[in-house]
Amino acid sequence: MAQKKSDPNYKVVAENRRARFDYAIEDDIECGIQLMGSEVKSLRTGQSNIAESYATVDEGELWLVNSYIAPYDQAMFGHEDRRRRKLLVSKKELANLWKSTQREGMTLVPLVLYFNHRGMAKIKLGIAKGKKNHDKRATEAKRDWGRQKQRLLKENH
């Protein structure tokens, strides 16, 4: 079987590592982002952060709030670094997201900001429920037990 070459266009720009610790991710969805030219240039250099950001459904549109994209120095027309950015999804997906946030009390958490194989900026949103402290401890204990189990299996072989 031929080995796949890594795609030169696919590039992870920003990752929210805390999301899986703070939230129980139930489902995820890929969204497009409406960006200005200087924002795309800045993302290509990898200068962004989605750790403190979240998504919200507001007046029939999906918005990414409080995400940081560094200003691009060479840009003729700059951009505001923490502006609200419109996310692009189908009407059906938008209705599902609205239902899960309004009725079921879920949160829309950005997981990964990346360029896909076509070079388009995309963001993966997680539909999540917040974890309590005891849930976080249980997850950590489960992870530690998995590591310990692997060590024991490795020693026995």
ZADO-1210 file (C-alpha; in nm, 4 decimals, padded with zeros to 6 digits):
<atoms>
<atom x="00.0000" y="00.0000" z="00.0000" code="MET" pos="1"/>
<atom x="00.1398" y="00.3383" z="-00.0982" code="ALA" pos="2"/>
<atom x="00.2101" y="00.5786" z="00.1845" code="GLN" pos="3"/>
<atom x="00.0116" y="00.9046" z="00.1782" code="LYS" pos="4"/>
<atom x="00.2143" y="01.2221" z="00.1450" code="LYS" pos="5"/>
<atom x="00.1382" y="01.4862" z="00.4053" code="SER" pos="6"/>
<atom x="-00.0787" y="01.7600" z="00.2597" code="ASP" pos="7"/>
<atom x="00.1205" y="02.0870" z="00.2275" code="PRO" pos="8"/>
<atom x="-00.1940" y="02.3013" z="00.2663" code="ASN" pos="9"/>
<atom x="-00.3235" y="02.1380" z="00.5879" code="TYR" pos="10"/>
<atom x="-00.1897" y="02.3278" z="00.8876" code="LYS" pos="11"/>
<atom x="-00.3138" y="02.3549" z="01.2458" code="VAL" pos="12"/>
<atom x="-00.2959" y="02.7214" z="01.3463" code="VAL" pos="13"/>
<atom x="-00.4348" y="02.7189" z="01.7020" code="ALA" pos="14"/>
<atom x="-00.5577" y="02.4489" z="01.9360" code="GLU" pos="15"/>
<atom x="-00.7651" y="02.4792" z="02.2533" code="ASN" pos="16"/>
<atom x="-00.6043" y="02.2171" z="02.4779" code="ARG" pos="17"/>
<atom x="-00.8057" y="02.3184" z="02.7871" code="ARG" pos="18"/>
<atom x="-01.1374" y="02.2473" z="02.6147" code="ALA" pos="19"/>
<atom x="-01.1260" y="01.8695" z="02.6647" code="ARG" pos="20"/>
<atom x="-01.0263" y="01.9194" z="03.0296" code="PHE" pos="21"/>
<atom x="-01.2972" y="02.1754" z="03.1144" code="ASP" pos="22"/>
<atom x="-01.5791" y="02.0340" z="02.8993" code="TYR" pos="23"/>
<atom x="-01.7305" y="01.6983" z="02.8093" code="ALA" pos="24"/>
<atom x="-01.7372" y="01.7202" z="02.4281" code="ILE" pos="25"/>
<atom x="-02.0463" y="01.5427" z="02.2951" code="GLU" pos="26"/>
<atom x="-02.0199" y="01.6276" z="01.9246" code="ASP" pos="27"/>
<atom x="-01.8146" y="01.8479" z="01.6950" code="ASP" pos="28"/>
<atom x="-01.8798" y="02.0429" z="01.3772" code="ILE" pos="29"/>
<atom x="-01.6555" y="02.2033" z="01.1149" code="GLU" pos="30"/>
<atom x="-01.7309" y="02.5684" z="01.0309" code="CYS" pos="31"/>
<atom x="-01.5911" y="02.8185" z="00.7871" code="GLY" pos="32"/>
<atom x="-01.4806" y="03.1611" z="00.9109" code="ILE" pos="33"/>
<atom x="-01.5416" y="03.4975" z="00.7481" code="GLN" pos="34"/>
<atom x="-01.2006" y="03.6692" z="00.7633" code="LEU" pos="35"/>
<atom x="-01.0330" y="03.9828" z="00.6310" code="MET" pos="36"/>
<atom x="-00.7190" y="03.9565" z="00.4178" code="GLY" pos="37"/>
<atom x="-00.4854" y="04.0724" z="00.6944" code="SER" pos="38"/>
<atom x="-00.6342" y="03.8096" z="00.9285" code="GLU" pos="39"/>
<atom x="-00.5609" y="03.5294" z="00.6815" code="VAL" pos="40"/>
<atom x="-00.2010" y="03.6527" z="00.6418" code="LYS" pos="41"/>
<atom x="-00.1603" y="03.6631" z="01.0187" code="SER" pos="42"/>
<atom x="-00.3049" y="03.3100" z="01.0548" code="LEU" pos="43"/>
<atom x="-00.0603" y="03.1816" z="00.7926" code="ARG" pos="44"/>
<atom x="00.2229" y="03.2974" z="01.0206" code="THR" pos="45"/>
<atom x="00.0524" y="03.1124" z="01.3086" code="GLY" pos="46"/>
<atom x="-00.0228" y="03.4087" z="01.5331" code="GLN" pos="47"/>
<atom x="-00.3579" y="03.3344" z="01.6934" code="SER" pos="48"/>
<atom x="-00.5200" y="03.2059" z="02.0110" code="ASN" pos="49"/>
<atom x="-00.8631" y="03.0478" z="02.0662" code="ILE" pos="50"/>
<atom x="-00.8157" y="02.9442" z="02.4308" code="ALA" pos="51"/>
<atom x="-01.0528" y="03.2022" z="02.5867" code="GLU" pos="52"/>
<atom x="-01.2997" y="03.2136" z="02.2994" code="SER" pos="53"/>
<atom x="-01.6464" y="03.0669" z="02.2518" code="TYR" pos="54"/>
<atom x="-01.9161" y="03.0591" z="01.9848" code="ALA" pos="55"/>
<atom x="-02.2698" y="03.1868" z="02.0145" code="THR" pos="56"/>
<atom x="-02.5864" y="03.1874" z="01.8038" code="VAL" pos="57"/>
<atom x="-02.7074" y="03.5470" z="01.7863" code="ASP" pos="58"/>
<atom x="-02.9951" y="03.6780" z="01.5698" code="GLU" pos="59"/>
<atom x="-02.9877" y="03.3760" z="01.3392" code="GLY" pos="60"/>
<atom x="-02.6094" y="03.3836" z="01.2843" code="GLU" pos="61"/>
<atom x="-02.3189" y="03.1968" z="01.4406" code="LEU" pos="62"/>
<atom x="-02.0389" y="03.4112" z="01.5867" code="TRP" pos="63"/>
<atom x="-01.6922" y="03.3393" z="01.7258" code="LEU" pos="64"/>
<atom x="-01.6347" y="03.5694" z="02.0224" code="VAL" pos="65"/>
<atom x="-01.3059" y="03.6741" z="02.1880" code="ASN" pos="66"/>
<atom x="-01.0681" y="03.4874" z="01.9569" code="SER" pos="67"/>
<atom x="-00.7300" y="03.6541" z="01.9080" code="TYR" pos="68"/>
<atom x="-00.5639" y="03.6997" z="01.5688" code="ILE" pos="69"/>
<atom x="-00.2510" y="03.9150" z="01.5869" code="ALA" pos="70"/>
<atom x="-00.2374" y="04.2292" z="01.3705" code="PRO" pos="71"/>
<atom x="-00.0436" y="04.1863" z="01.0460" code="TYR" pos="72"/>
<atom x="00.2282" y="04.4531" z="01.0182" code="ASP" pos="73"/>
<atom x="00.2549" y="04.4734" z="00.6379" code="GLN" pos="74"/>
<atom x="-00.1236" y="04.5071" z="00.5882" code="ALA" pos="75"/>
<atom x="-00.2522" y="04.8252" z="00.4251" code="MET" pos="76"/>
<atom x="-00.5907" y="04.7828" z="00.5940" code="PHE" pos="77"/>
<atom x="-00.5458" y="04.6218" z="00.9352" code="GLY" pos="78"/>
<atom x="-00.7995" y="04.4429" z="01.1506" code="HIS" pos="79"/>
<atom x="-00.9157" y="04.4513" z="01.5105" code="GLU" pos="80"/>
<atom x="-00.7427" y="04.1639" z="01.6929" code="ASP" pos="81"/>
<atom x="-01.0358" y="04.0489" z="01.9129" code="ARG" pos="82"/>
<atom x="-01.3372" y="04.1297" z="01.6937" code="ARG" pos="83"/>
<atom x="-01.6421" y="03.9032" z="01.6592" code="ARG" pos="84"/>
<atom x="-01.6029" y="03.6806" z="01.3544" code="ARG" pos="85"/>
<atom x="-01.8925" y="03.5274" z="01.1664" code="LYS" pos="86"/>
<atom x="-01.8867" y="03.1478" z="01.1346" code="LEU" pos="87"/>
<atom x="-02.0323" y="02.9839" z="00.8257" code="LEU" pos="88"/>
<atom x="-02.2637" y="02.6831" z="00.8635" code="VAL" pos="89"/>
<atom x="-02.5744" y="02.5572" z="00.6864" code="SER" pos="90"/>
<atom x="-02.9199" y="02.6593" z="00.8116" code="LYS" pos="91"/>
<atom x="-02.9886" y="02.3055" z="00.9323" code="LYS" pos="92"/>
<atom x="-02.6650" y="02.2932" z="01.1348" code="GLU" pos="93"/>
<atom x="-02.7366" y="02.6407" z="01.2724" code="LEU" pos="94"/>
<atom x="-03.0808" y="02.5273" z="01.3888" code="ALA" pos="95"/>
<atom x="-02.9266" y="02.2235" z="01.5611" code="ASN" pos="96"/>
<atom x="-02.6638" y="02.4429" z="01.7321" code="LEU" pos="97"/>
<atom x="-02.9297" y="02.6886" z="01.8480" code="TRP" pos="98"/>
<atom x="-03.1398" y="02.4027" z="01.9864" code="LYS" pos="99"/>
<atom x="-02.8482" y="02.2497" z="02.1749" code="SER" pos="100"/>
<atom x="-02.7375" y="02.5807" z="02.3289" code="THR" pos="101"/>
<atom x="-03.0802" y="02.7251" z="02.4140" code="GLN" pos="102"/>
<atom x="-03.2812" y="02.4182" z="02.5123" code="ARG" pos="103"/>
<atom x="-03.0217" y="02.1683" z="02.6313" code="GLU" pos="104"/>
<atom x="-02.7813" y="02.4135" z="02.7992" code="GLY" pos="105"/>
<atom x="-02.4755" y="02.3155" z="02.5956" code="MET" pos="106"/>
<atom x="-02.1778" y="02.5395" z="02.5139" code="THR" pos="107"/>
<atom x="-02.0050" y="02.5876" z="02.1775" code="LEU" pos="108"/>
<atom x="-01.6301" y="02.5617" z="02.2382" code="VAL" pos="109"/>
<atom x="-01.3698" y="02.6081" z="01.9623" code="PRO" pos="110"/>
<atom x="-01.1332" y="02.3087" z="01.9558" code="LEU" pos="111"/>
<atom x="-00.9000" y="02.3643" z="01.6579" code="VAL" pos="112"/>
<atom x="-00.8387" y="02.6462" z="01.4093" code="LEU" pos="113"/>
<atom x="-00.6732" y="02.5180" z="01.0918" code="TYR" pos="114"/>
<atom x="-00.6301" y="02.5446" z="00.7159" code="PHE" pos="115"/>
<atom x="-00.7890" y="02.2473" z="00.5372" code="ASN" pos="116"/>
<atom x="-00.6450" y="02.0610" z="00.2380" code="HIS" pos="117"/>
<atom x="-00.7819" y="02.3298" z="00.0021" code="ARG" pos="118"/>
<atom x="-00.6117" y="02.6083" z="00.2016" code="GLY" pos="119"/>
<atom x="-00.9381" y="02.7415" z="00.3496" code="MET" pos="120"/>
<atom x="-00.9460" y="02.8559" z="00.7138" code="ALA" pos="121"/>
<atom x="-01.1773" y="02.6336" z="00.9189" code="LYS" pos="122"/>
<atom x="-01.2608" y="02.5963" z="01.2851" code="ILE" pos="123"/>
<atom x="-01.3823" y="02.2852" z="01.4624" code="LYS" pos="124"/>
<atom x="-01.6452" y="02.3632" z="01.7268" code="LEU" pos="125"/>
<atom x="-01.7253" y="02.1223" z="02.0051" code="GLY" pos="126"/>
<atom x="-02.0803" y="02.0984" z="02.1369" code="ILE" pos="127"/>
<atom x="-01.9999" y="02.0516" z="02.5026" code="ALA" pos="128"/>
<atom x="-02.1297" y="02.0375" z="02.8569" code="LYS" pos="129"/>
<atom x="-01.9234" y="02.1930" z="03.1351" code="GLY" pos="130"/>
<atom x="-01.7495" y="01.9524" z="03.3750" code="LYS" pos="131"/>
<atom x="-01.7699" y="01.9885" z="03.7491" code="LYS" pos="132"/>
<atom x="-01.4575" y="01.9434" z="03.9648" code="ASN" pos="133"/>
<atom x="-01.5440" y="01.5848" z="04.0563" code="HIS" pos="134"/>
<atom x="-01.5853" y="01.5017" z="03.6852" code="ASP" pos="135"/>
<atom x="-01.2404" y="01.6450" z="03.6133" code="LYS" pos="136"/>
<atom x="-01.0878" y="01.4371" z="03.8929" code="ARG" pos="137"/>
<atom x="-01.2585" y="01.1236" z="03.7615" code="ALA" pos="138"/>
<atom x="-01.1261" y="01.1873" z="03.4100" code="THR" pos="139"/>
<atom x="-00.7760" y="01.2429" z="03.5461" code="GLU" pos="140"/>
<atom x="-00.7905" y="00.9240" z="03.7552" code="ALA" pos="141"/>
<atom x="-00.9095" y="00.7252" z="03.4526" code="LYS" pos="142"/>
<atom x="-00.6212" y="00.8640" z="03.2417" code="ARG" pos="143"/>
<atom x="-00.3668" y="00.7856" z="03.5151" code="ASP" pos="144"/>
<atom x="-00.4990" y="00.4303" z="03.5497" code="TRP" pos="145"/>
<atom x="-00.4683" y="00.3823" z="03.1726" code="GLY" pos="146"/>
<atom x="-00.1041" y="00.4919" z="03.1834" code="ARG" pos="147"/>
<atom x="-00.0299" y="00.2688" z="03.4829" code="GLN" pos="148"/>
<atom x="-00.1985" y="-00.0270" z="03.3114" code="LYS" pos="149"/>
<atom x="00.0164" y="00.0257" z="03.0006" code="GLN" pos="150"/>
<atom x="00.3331" y="00.0339" z="03.2160" code="ARG" pos="151"/>
<atom x="00.2347" y="-00.2908" z="03.3901" code="LEU" pos="152"/>
<atom x="00.1631" y="-00.4627" z="03.0588" code="LEU" pos="153"/>
<atom x="00.4965" y="-00.3437" z="02.9208" code="LYS" pos="154"/>
<atom x="00.6866" y="-00.4775" z="03.2250" code="GLU" pos="155"/>
<atom x="00.5220" y="-00.8211" z="03.2004" code="ASN" pos="156"/>
<atom x="00.6218" y="-00.8709" z="02.8360" code="HIS" pos="157"/>
</atoms>
